[in-house]
Amino acid sequence: MLTGRSGRDDRLLGLSMGVDHYLSKPVDMPELESVIRNLARRLRADTQGGQPEDGGSATPQPHWTLDLASWTLTAPNGNAIELTSAEYLMLLPLLEQPGRPNSRDIINARLGKPRLGVDNRSLDVLISRIRRKIEQGTGTPLPLRSARGTGYVFTGTAQVIGNVSP
């Protein structure tokens, strides 16, 4: 995140919402270059994670599994956590279409909330709580990223199983 806000509370809020780096304007160009270089290296490692060096077939990547019947989310390491109604409703569309951003308005509509103003941070608070709960419960960080100007996107691999309970 590159912003003009440099206060401690602003940095803590940004980091708690999942930003990788929080840089304040005016930015130190060598620092920005290092941040971009490190992020590019990490993204390359993520996309090549299952690719063998010899060019053979890739090892299947572990995935997150959302069980519709039991409302549980299982991390790639096999640890599972039960979800509340709000967590379930918020995560379902994101895991059904990994890599596709969901707007804040769509997520709020699924939660039964009215369209919120740009200054309302209730969705961000829910996302922060879900990230913390899932990482503490499974030992694996949830690959949920903010999609600037849009909403949120699930960046991992996922599958949705089971049937919705009546």
C-alpha positions as CSV (number, residue, x, y, z in Angstrom):
1,M,0.0,0.0,0.0
2,L,1.3,3.4,-1.0
3,T,-0.5,6.2,0.8
4,G,-0.2,9.7,2.1
5,R,-1.4,8.6,5.5
6,S,1.6,7.9,7.7
7,G,0.2,7.7,11.2
8,R,0.8,4.7,13.4
9,D,-2.9,3.8,13.5
10,D,-3.2,4.1,9.7
11,R,-0.2,1.7,9.3
12,L,-1.6,-0.8,11.8
13,L,-5.1,-0.7,10.1
14,G,-3.5,-1.4,6.7
15,L,-1.3,-4.2,8.0
16,S,-4.3,-5.8,9.9
17,M,-6.3,-5.7,6.7
18,G,-3.7,-7.8,5.0
19,V,-1.4,-5.4,3.0
20,D,2.0,-6.8,2.5
21,H,3.8,-3.5,2.8
22,Y,2.8,0.0,4.0
23,L,4.7,2.8,2.4
24,S,4.0,6.5,3.1
25,K,4.4,9.3,0.6
26,P,6.9,10.7,-0.2
27,V,8.2,7.2,-0.8
28,D,11.9,6.4,-0.7
29,M,12.5,5.1,-4.2
30,P,15.2,2.4,-3.3
31,E,12.7,1.1,-0.6
32,L,9.9,1.0,-3.2
33,E,12.1,-0.9,-5.6
34,S,13.1,-3.4,-2.9
35,V,9.4,-4.0,-2.0
36,I,8.5,-4.5,-5.6
37,R,11.4,-6.8,-6.3
38,N,10.6,-9.0,-3.2
39,L,6.9,-9.1,-4.1
40,A,7.7,-10.2,-7.7
41,R,10.1,-12.9,-6.4
42,R,7.4,-14.2,-4.0
43,L,4.7,-14.2,-6.8
44,R,7.1,-16.1,-9.1
45,A,7.7,-18.7,-6.4
46,D,3.9,-19.0,-5.8
47,T,3.1,-19.5,-9.5
48,Q,6.0,-22.0,-9.9
49,G,5.4,-23.7,-6.6
50,G,4.1,-26.9,-8.0
51,Q,6.3,-26.9,-11.2
52,P,9.2,-29.3,-11.2
53,E,12.5,-28.1,-12.6
54,D,12.6,-30.7,-15.4
55,G,9.4,-29.5,-17.0
56,G,7.5,-32.7,-16.2
57,S,3.9,-32.8,-14.9
58,A,3.1,-30.5,-12.0
59,T,2.3,-31.8,-8.5
60,P,-1.3,-31.0,-7.6
61,Q,-1.4,-27.9,-5.5
62,P,-3.1,-28.2,-2.1
63,H,-6.4,-26.4,-1.9
64,W,-8.9,-24.9,0.5
65,T,-12.1,-26.8,0.8
66,L,-15.5,-25.3,1.9
67,D,-18.0,-27.9,2.9
68,L,-21.5,-26.5,2.3
69,A,-23.3,-29.1,4.6
70,S,-21.1,-28.6,7.7
71,W,-20.0,-25.0,7.1
72,T,-16.4,-25.9,7.6
73,L,-13.4,-24.6,5.9
74,T,-10.4,-26.9,5.6
75,A,-7.0,-25.5,4.9
76,P,-4.4,-27.1,2.6
77,N,-2.7,-28.6,5.6
78,G,-5.9,-30.5,6.5
79,N,-6.9,-28.4,9.6
80,A,-10.5,-27.4,9.6
81,I,-12.5,-24.7,11.2
82,E,-16.2,-24.1,11.7
83,L,-17.6,-20.9,10.2
84,T,-20.3,-18.6,11.5
85,S,-23.2,-17.6,9.2
86,A,-21.6,-14.3,8.3
87,E,-18.2,-16.0,7.6
88,Y,-19.8,-18.7,5.5
89,L,-21.9,-16.2,3.4
90,M,-18.9,-13.9,2.9
91,L,-16.5,-16.7,1.9
92,L,-18.8,-18.8,-0.3
93,P,-18.8,-16.6,-3.5
94,L,-15.0,-16.0,-3.1
95,L,-14.2,-19.7,-2.9
96,E,-16.6,-20.6,-5.7
97,Q,-14.7,-18.4,-8.1
98,P,-11.1,-18.1,-6.9
99,G,-9.1,-15.3,-8.6
100,R,-12.3,-13.3,-9.4
101,P,-12.8,-10.2,-7.4
102,N,-16.1,-9.7,-5.6
103,S,-17.2,-6.2,-5.0
104,R,-17.8,-4.8,-1.5
105,D,-21.5,-4.2,-2.5
106,I,-22.0,-7.8,-3.5
107,I,-20.4,-9.2,-0.4
108,N,-22.5,-6.8,1.8
109,A,-25.7,-7.8,-0.1
110,R,-24.9,-11.5,0.6
111,L,-24.6,-10.6,4.3
112,G,-28.0,-8.9,4.2
113,K,-26.5,-5.4,4.8
114,P,-27.5,-2.3,3.0
115,R,-25.1,-0.6,0.6
116,L,-22.4,1.0,2.7
117,G,-20.7,4.3,2.3
118,V,-17.1,4.5,1.4
119,D,-16.1,5.4,4.9
120,N,-17.8,2.4,6.5
121,R,-15.2,-0.2,7.6
122,S,-17.5,-2.9,8.9
123,L,-16.7,-5.3,6.1
124,D,-13.0,-4.7,6.6
125,V,-13.4,-5.5,10.3
126,L,-15.2,-8.7,9.4
127,I,-12.4,-9.7,6.9
128,S,-9.8,-8.9,9.5
129,R,-11.5,-11.1,12.1
130,I,-12.0,-14.0,9.6
131,R,-8.3,-13.9,8.6
132,R,-7.2,-13.9,12.2
133,K,-9.6,-16.7,13.2
134,I,-8.7,-18.9,10.2
135,E,-4.9,-18.5,10.7
136,Q,-5.1,-19.2,14.4
137,G,-7.5,-22.1,13.9
138,T,-5.7,-23.8,11.0
139,G,-2.1,-22.5,11.2
140,T,-2.4,-21.3,7.6
141,P,-3.1,-17.7,6.4
142,L,-6.2,-17.3,4.3
143,P,-5.2,-16.2,0.8
144,L,-7.8,-13.4,0.7
145,R,-6.6,-10.1,-0.8
146,S,-8.0,-6.7,-1.2
147,A,-8.8,-5.8,-4.8
148,R,-8.1,-2.1,-4.9
149,G,-11.2,-0.2,-5.9
150,T,-13.3,-3.3,-6.2
151,G,-13.5,-5.5,-3.1
152,Y,-11.8,-8.8,-2.3
153,V,-10.4,-11.7,-4.2
154,F,-9.5,-15.3,-3.0
155,T,-6.1,-15.9,-4.5
156,G,-5.6,-19.6,-3.6
157,T,-7.0,-22.7,-5.1
158,A,-10.3,-23.9,-3.7
159,Q,-13.1,-26.4,-4.0
160,V,-16.7,-26.2,-2.7
161,I,-18.1,-29.6,-1.7
162,G,-21.4,-31.0,-0.3
163,N,-24.9,-29.8,-0.5
164,V,-26.6,-26.9,1.3
165,S,-28.4,-28.2,4.4
166,P,-32.2,-27.6,4.4
